[in-house]
Every structure is written in structure tokens, then in C-alpha cells.
Amino acid sequence: MTAPLIQFVNLKKSFETQEVLKGIHLSIYSKEITAIIGKSGTGKSVLLKHIIGLIHPDSGEILINGEPVHLLSRGKIKAFQKELSYMFQDNALFDSMTIYENIALPLVENKYYKKNKIRDKVMDHIKELGLMGSEKKFPAQLSGGMKKRVALARALVTDPKVVLFDEPTTGLDPIRKKNVHTMIKEYQEKFEFTAVIVSHDIPDILNISQRIAMLDEGIIQFEGSKQDVLDSQSTIVNAFIRGEEALAKK
């Protein structure tokens, strides 16, 4: 097997007296979808934010292409961060901006693209994600599902090599959840980016991911393929899977 693109080695993180991550060991491979599953409040989003550099570990290491992040030059870190994109749980759309402006924002902030290039890229993603006709509207005028499409378009507009999804289907009904998962899968296959998805949408997330990791009690309790999950003898894994499936059927 090829070396991991991103690797956590005994990573620990506490907030005041609360120890959230107690020694994380996890490998994320290039051009795969890796799902991080687990109960709410177990630190899944905290782990995700370590990748983008929003949170720094108390101890342990994060390796990028086999190199410890703390040993990388500032230039290498910035180059990697430019290849990252992040889709926030609450979409993080700006209410005062139009849909077009929201999607264009990462390109405008980059200050590298000319206006005509920005327009071409934004309109291409608006078309791809079925948002035609909404570019002059504001987020408040869109449904929850449409807002997710806008957030996904903005996450993909920079052609990132790594996309981080923090609970991308929060607040959606089962049909729209499935649609979002399908979109992520289709675009990951089309653009071949590496995806890391924090989720508890069972079984949908298992169907689109090559690798699943379960975080519980501050450590990775399980890491493997969908079939490995289904074949697992772990009582923690089985209890979580059965519980989430039962909730999804309600």
C-alpha cells in the first residue's frame, strides 16, 4: 500500500481540564474518501480542524507525505494549506453576499485570478451543481439543500487536492442527505481529490467511503473498509452502527 497522505501519530488535545483526543493514530490516503464516524461530542470535528491548522495538538505528530508538520518550512505548510478546502457544518455562507459572491470568495481572496477567470470558474460550478438562476439570490432565499450545494461549490471552486467535510448533511432530511452524499462521491471520483468526512450518517456514509475510522473515548477504536466494519466483532462498533441505523429508520 502507498504511504498515507496525512497521518496522525499519538495525537493528543485537551481543552482546559477536558481531554478530547487521547492518542489518535490514523492514516488518510490520497484520492480516497475517509469517513470519521462516532457519537456526537467525541472530538471528530476537533480532529478535522487539526488538518487545516485551525487547532494545534498538545502532543503527538501530524505527518504530511511522511514529513512531520512541525519540521516543514513555512513555505511547504502554506503550499499544503492552499491545496485544502473546508466545508463547514453550518455552511458558513455570508448572508450579505449573493450566491455568486459566496462561491467566488476563495478565488477573490486568492488575488491570483483575473475577473474573467473567476467568473468562468464560478459559473462552471454553478452549472455543475444545479444552481443556475440562483447566482443573484442571497442565502436566506434558498432551501437547506440548495445552501449545501452552494457550500460544496465554494469548497470545490479552487480545485483543491484535499476537501474536509464537517457533518455536511446536518439539518437535512434523509432524501437530501443521500443527495449530498451522492454529490460528494460523484465529484470526488470526477476530480480525484482526497476527502475526509466527519459524519454519523449510517449506512449512507459507509457506501461512499473507501476507509472508515471510528472515534470513541478519545481514540480511534476502528479503522478499515466498509466490509471490515460489517465484519467487525467490536462491541463498540456494532453498537454504534446498529444505533445509528435504528435512528435513520425513524
WOMOKA-V361167 format. One record per residue. N is the residue number from 1. SS is DSSP state (H for helix, E for strand, C for the rest). OMEGA is omega as a letter, one per 20 degrees, with the letter a starting at -180 (999 if undefined). Layout:
[[N:SS:OMEGA] [N:SS:OMEGA]]
This chain:
[[1:C:r] [2:C:a] [3:C:r] [4:C:r] [5:C:r] [6:E:a] [7:E:r] [8:E:r] [9:E:r] [10:E:a] [11:E:a] [12:E:r] [13:E:r] [14:E:r] [15:E:a] [16:C:a] [17:C:a] [18:E:r] [19:E:a] [20:E:r] [21:E:a] [22:E:a] [23:E:a] [24:E:r] [25:E:a] [26:E:r] [27:E:r] [28:E:a] [29:C:a] [30:C:r] [31:C:r] [32:C:r] [33:E:r] [34:E:r] [35:E:r] [36:E:a] [37:E:r] [38:C:a] [39:C:r] [40:C:r] [41:C:a] [42:C:r] [43:C:a] [44:H:r] [45:H:r] [46:H:r] [47:H:a] [48:H:a] [49:H:r] [50:H:a] [51:H:a] [52:H:r] [53:C:r] [54:C:r] [55:C:r] [56:C:a] [57:C:r] [58:C:r] [59:E:a] [60:E:a] [61:E:r] [62:E:r] [63:E:r] [64:E:a] [65:C:r] [66:C:a] [67:E:r] [68:E:a] [69:H:a] [70:H:r] [71:H:a] [72:C:r] [73:C:r] [74:H:r] [75:H:r] [76:H:r] [77:H:r] [78:H:r] [79:H:r] [80:H:a] [81:H:r] [82:H:r] [83:C:a] [84:E:r] [85:E:a] [86:E:r] [87:E:a] [88:C:a] [89:C:a] [90:C:r] [91:C:r] [92:C:r] [93:C:r] [94:C:a] [95:C:a] [96:C:r] [97:C:r] [98:E:r] [99:H:r] [100:H:a] [101:H:r] [102:H:a] [103:H:a] [104:H:a] [105:H:a] [106:H:r] [107:H:r] [108:H:a] [109:H:r] [110:H:r] [111:C:r] [112:C:a] [113:C:r] [114:C:a] [115:H:a] [116:H:r] [117:H:r] [118:H:a] [119:H:a] [120:H:a] [121:H:a] [122:H:a] [123:H:r] [124:H:a] [125:H:r] [126:H:r] [127:H:a] [128:H:a] [129:C:r] [130:C:a] [131:C:a] [132:C:a] [133:C:a] [134:C:a] [135:C:r] [136:C:r] [137:C:r] [138:E:a] [139:H:a] [140:H:a] [141:H:a] [142:C:r] [143:C:r] [144:H:r] [145:H:r] [146:H:r] [147:H:r] [148:H:r] [149:H:r] [150:H:r] [151:H:r] [152:H:r] [153:H:r] [154:H:r] [155:H:a] [156:H:a] [157:C:r] [158:C:a] [159:C:a] [160:C:r] [161:C:r] [162:E:r] [163:E:a] [164:E:a] [165:E:a] [166:E:a] [167:C:a] [168:C:a] [169:C:r] [170:C:r] [171:C:a] [172:C:r] [173:C:a] [174:H:a] [175:H:a] [176:H:r] [177:H:r] [178:H:r] [179:H:r] [180:H:r] [181:H:r] [182:H:r] [183:H:a] [184:H:a] [185:H:a] [186:H:a] [187:H:r] [188:H:r] [189:H:a] [190:H:a] [191:H:r] [192:C:r] [193:C:r] [194:E:a] [195:E:r] [196:E:a] [197:E:r] [198:E:a] [199:C:r] [200:C:r] [201:C:r] [202:C:j] [203:C:a] [204:H:a] [205:H:r] [206:H:a] [207:H:a] [208:H:a] [209:C:r] [210:C:a] [211:E:r] [212:E:r] [213:E:r] [214:E:r] [215:E:r] [216:E:a] [217:C:r] [218:C:r] [219:E:r] [220:E:a] [221:E:a] [222:E:r] [223:E:a] [224:E:a] [225:C:r] [226:H:a] [227:H:r] [228:H:r] [229:H:a] [230:H:a] [231:H:a] [232:C:r] [233:C:a] [234:C:r] [235:H:r] [236:H:r] [237:H:a] [238:H:r] [239:H:r] [240:H:a] [241:H:a] [242:H:a] [243:H:r] [244:H:r] [245:H:r] [246:H:r] [247:H:a] [248:H:a] [249:H:a] [250:C:999]]
